[in-house]
């Protein structure tokens, strides 16, 4: 696989974006005409990547772990050619082994704009004594956090909060995970999988407070997590319904964007868009990531290669 191949593919897609640029510029002056838009609706762009999942190991099935080195490098080159507020990786930065971070982080850190992480299940596939060091290794301010840009509140969630693999055996969170998985398995829930997790009570309370603050500040909200919550799927958070109830009650949420399901997915519920970004690690040569433009009362997802394009209108009440 050659870096030039990625550049060639991106160049062809760039031609389409240049042609579309005139339409976007015209749209910027007419945002008030779009559903949910307003005269002061500001333009904001950011980048999303999911499941680079690098490891120095041979392919397994459709996952080509070493290929993520060149794929991620090509995406960084592409992102750096655009005026983006930030880029976020949606979890499973590595597949396994703590030393894998050292190979991938210098590539991601070449981004010329702020760049963030959310935690995925594979990010904790490291030696037990190094699990607690994963968030700081990724330069994260905490296992979950939020930040504001351009009238938006962005919220990064930790879906490994209550899980079997990210917490020490015997700990309260590990025991809570065992109980929750047993309960889900007992009713044959499709997401009753040991490689999923849940938001704990403390994080849920924090999420509620953060959504309340966003509503008071009249900020639109976009959430990021590794795990989906909608549509129903084997990859979903164990407490997906509880999270959806909080999101819907806020009245400010535009979208929830995640990874984990490498094939991607999409659903809309109560006007809120749920987007699963395809996994970069899949296939030997094809990539997947996107830029997202907020403008004119909608999010325009410009997908690269396997990731599809989408036009997502804001909920009417946001």
N, C-alpha and C positions, 0 to 999 in steps of 0.2 A: 504494500500500500504506500503510495507516494503523497507527500504533502501537496504537490502540484495538482493532484486529482481533486483534493478538497477545494483548493483555490479556484480551479476551473469551474467546479459546480457552483461555488458561491458567486463567482463572477457572473455566471448566467442568471442567477437569481437576482443579483444586484441590478441587472439591466431592467428587470421588471419593477424593482423598487424605485429606480430613478424615474421610469415612465409614470409610476403611480404618485410620485412626489408632487406633481402639479395638482392632482386631485386633492391630496392631503392639504396643500397650502390653501386651496380654495375653501376646503372644509373648515379650516381654522377661522375664517372670517364669517362663517355662517352657522356656528355651533348652536345658536339659539333656535335653529330650525329643526334640530334633531330631537327625538324623544329623550327626555331626561337631561338635555343639554341646557346651557345658559351662556349668557354673553361673557361671563368671567371664567368659563370653563377652560382651564389651562392645559397645555400639551405636556405630557410626561411620557417618557419611554424607558423601559427597563428590559433586561435580558433574563431568560430562564434556561436552566440546564438540569437534567435529571439523570441520576444513575450512571455516572461515568464508570463507577465500579471497577477501577483499575486494580490489578494484581499481576505480579510477574508469574503467571501460570498459563498452562495451555488452555485453549478454548474448551468449554463444556456446552454441548448443544449449540444454541444460537449465540451464546455469550462469548465475545472475543475480548478478553480482559486487557491484553497488551495493546490492542488497537486503540484503546481510549487515550493513550498518550498523544498520538497524532490528531485524533478527533478533537480532543479538548484544546490542543494548541491551535488548531484551525478555527475553532469557535472563538477563542480569545482574539485572534487576529481580526476576525469578522466584527466582534463586539467593539473592538478598539477603533474601527472605522466609523462608528456611529456615536451620536451624542446621547448617551444613556445615563440616566440618573444613578443606576446601579445594576449589578448582575447578581443573581442568587442561584446557588446550586441546591437542588431539592432533595438531597440525601442520598446515601450510598455513594459517597465520593470514592470509597475504596470497596473492594470485595472482601478482603481479609488482610491481616498482618499490619501491625502498627507502622512498620517501616515503609509500607506502601504510600503513606501520606507524604513522605519525604520526596518521592518521585513525582507526585502530581501537584503538590502545593506550589512549587516555583513556577509552574506553567500557569496556574490559575491566578497567582499573585502578579503576573505580568499585565493583568487588566488595569487600565488607566483610570477607572472609575471605582467608587466604593463597591466592594463585592462581599457577599454574605453566604452563609451556609445554614441549612437545617439538617438535623441529625436523622440518619436512616438506620435501619436494623443492621446492615452489613458494616457500618462504621464502628460497631461494637464487637465485630468478629476479630478481637485482639486478645492478647493475654489478659487474664482476669485482673492482674495488678495494674494494668494500663487503661482500663475502661474509663475510670474517672478523669483521665488526662485527655480524652478525645476532644471535648469542647474547647479547651484551651489550645490544643494543638491546631485546631481549625480557626483559632483567633476569634471565637464567639464570645459575646459579652455575657452569655448565660445559655442554659440549655433551651430556653425559650425567651423571647424578647420582642420588642417592637421599635419602630422608628417612623418618623413622619417626613414626607417629601411632597411638596406641591399640592397641598390640600388633601392628601391621602394619608391614612394610617396603615402601615404595613405591619402585619403580625406574623411572626415565625413561631410555630408550635413544635413541641417535642412529643411526637407520638410514641416514643420509647419510654416515656415517663414511668408507666406501669407495664413491665414486660419481664419475660423470663431471661432474656439474654443481656440486658443492659444493667441489671442490678445483681448484686452479690447474693448467692444462695443463702437463705435464712434471713435476709433483710426484710423489712416490712413491705417494701414495694414488690419484692420477689414473691412473697407469700400472697400479697393481694393479687398479683398476676396469676398465680396458680388457681386461686379461687375464682377469678373472673373468667379464665379460660375454661375451667370445669363447668361453670354455669352456662356459658355459651355452647359448649360441646353438648351439654345435656339437652338443649333445645335445638341442636343441629343447625346452629347459625352458620352461614357460609364463611364468615370471617373468623370462625373459631380455629385459628391457625397459630402455631407457636412462634411464627416469625412476624406476627402482628403485635400491637401493643395498644395502650390507651393513655389518655390524659388523666393524670391524677386529680384528686379533689382540690389541692392547692393551686394547680395550674388552671383548672376550670374556673375557680374563683377569680384568679388573676385575669383570665380571658374575659370574664363578665365585667370586671372593673374597667379593663382597657376598652372594651366595646362601648361601655357607658360614657367614658371620657371622650371617645371619638364622636359619639352622638352629640354630646354637649358642645364639642368644638366644631360640629357640622362637617366632620371629615368623612369622606368615603373610605371604605375599608377593603383591603385585599389581604387574604390570609394565605400563608404558605405552610405546608407540612409535607413530610415524606409520604404519609399515608392518606389515601382518599377517604371520604365519608359518604359520597354519593356519586353515581347510582350504587345500589346494593351490589357488593362484589366480595370475592374471597380476600381481597387485599385491604379491605376497609379497617379503620380503627375499631377496636372492640366496643368503644362507647360512641360510635358514629352518630346515633340518634340524639344523644345528649348534646353533642357538639352542634349538630344541625339546629336543634331547638334554640340554643344560645345565639347562633348566627342569625336565624330568622327573626328572633325577638329584637335584635339590635336596630333593624331598619336602615342600617348604613352599609351593609356588606354588598359589594359588587361581585366579587369572585373569590373562589377558594381554588388554589393551584397547587398541585402535588405531583409526586412521582410514584415509585414503588411498583406499579403495574407497567411493565416495560412495553406493552402493546398500546398503551394510551387508552383514554376513555373521555367521555364528555356527557354531562347531563345538566339540566336546568330545573330548578325547583323554587317556587315562589319568587321567580325572577332572578335568582342568584345562580351564577354560572360556576359549575364544578369541572375543572379542566385537569386531566391527568396527562402530563407530558411524557412522551415515549422515552424509553431508556437508551442513552447513548451507547451503552455497552453491547447492544444487540447488533448482529451482523458483522462480517469482517471489514467492510469498507463504507457502508452507508452510515450517516450520522443523524442526529436528531437534537434540536434545540430551537429556541425562538426568541424574537424580540416582541415586546408588547407595547403598543402605543395607546395611551389614553387621550382621546380627543373627541369632541363633538358628541358627547353623551354615549360613548361606546369604547370598548377595548378592541383594538385590531391586533390579532395575533398573526405575526408574519413568521410562519414555520419554515425551518430549513430542512431540506431533504425529506426524511420520513415524517417529520412533524407537520400536520396540516395547518392551513391558514383558517382563521375563524374571525367573524365579526360578532361581538358580544355586546348587546345594548345594555346600558345600566337599568337596573330595576326602577320602576316609576317612582317608588317612594324613597330612593336613595339620595 
